[in-house]
Amino acid sequence: MKFLIDNALSPLLVDELRKAGHDSVHVRDYGLQSADDSVIFSRAIAEDRILVSADTDFGTLLALWEENKPSIILFRRSTERSPDRQVKLLLTNLPAIQKDLEKGSIIVFEQTRIRARQLPIKGLGRKNNP
């Protein structure tokens, strides 16, 4: 799978995902560490990457755009903040969420559960605005 790791998360996730055989890059690799969320979002779409972040603004942005890509994985504040534990949580659960990610979904990792919501999210976006 192809991942784009947001600046809200450590570049160490990239290294561990690569070791596990995934095509992973960090926004710093593109010089986008200070870029607007919409620029990062567009980069993930252009490269068909799954955006991994702890920034809930990406979920809001995706809902507003009413698109089915990119899939987003969000680590909520209540989840473990250690990069080693985050990547372990992701890799352990990847087989269970892979189909959702391929179809287009927001996957939210919380302390005690994982939530998946299929995209597009209807009713909040720009297509409904006059």
N, C-alpha and C positions, 0 to 999 in steps of 0.2 A: 504494500500500500504506500501511497505518497502522502507525506505529512508536511505541513508548514507550522512551525512552532512560533507562537506569538511572543513578544517581548515580555509579557507578564510571567513567562515561564523560563526556566533555566535552559541554556544551550546544552546542558548535560543530557537532556532528554533526547536531543538529536543524536548524540553519540550512541546512546543505548539503543535507540530505535534502529540506527544503522547497523549496529552489531547484531540485531535480531533480523536483519535482512530487508529493512524498509528504506525507501527513498525518503529521506528526511532532511529538511533545511530549517534554519532559524531565520527570523526576519533580519537579524544582524548580518547574515550571509549576503543579503541583498542591500544592506545599508538602509533598511527601513525601520530601524529601532525607534525613530521618532516620527514615523509616518502616521498620517491619519488612518483610523480604522478602515475607512472605505478603500484606501489604497491597498492595504494588506488583504482585505476581503477580495478585491479585484484580482490581486496576484494569485490568491488561492484558486479563484475561478479559472483564470487564464491557464494555470498549470495543472488543473484538475487535482488539487491537493486537499486533504482534509485539514482544516484549521484546528489547531489545538491551543487552547487558551484558558486563562482564569478570569478573563475580562468578559462579563456578561453583556457588554455593549454589542458584541458580535451576534449574539442571539437576537437582540432587538433589531439590529441592522438587517439581519436575514429575514426577520418577520416583516419588516417594512418593505423590503425588496420583493417579497413573495416569490422567491426563486427556490428551486429544488437543489441547488448546489451553491456553494460548497457545503459538504457536511461539516459539522462543527462538534468538537469534543470540548466540553467545559468542565474544568475542575472548580467546584464551588469552594467558597472560603472554608467551609467546614471540613473539607478533605485534607488529607496529609499534604504538607507543603514541601517535604523533602523530594528533590528530583528523583532520587533512587526509588522511593516508594511510589511516586506518581507513575513512573515508567513501568514499574512492576504491576501496579493496578491496571494500567492500560493494556500491557501485553497479556496479562492473565485473562482479561475480559474481552480481548479483541476477537477471538473466535465467535463469541456470543453476539457481538455487535457488528460484525463485519458486513452482513447482508443489509442491515439498516444503513450503515455508512455508504455502501455502494448505491443504494436507492436514493439517498439524500435524507439525512436526519440530523437532528441536534441530540447529542448524547450528553447527559449531565451526570457527572460523578459526584455523588454526595457522600457523606460519612458512612451512612448505613445502607445506601441503595444506589442503583443506577437507573436513570430515567431516559427513555428514548421517545422522541417526537418526530414523526415523519414530516418531511417538507413537501410542498410549501406550506407555510402557516398562512391561512387565509383570514381575511377580515381586518387586518391591521395595516396593510401596506399601501403603497403609493398607487396601486391600480384602482383602489377604492376612493381615492381622493379626487375631487372634481378638478 
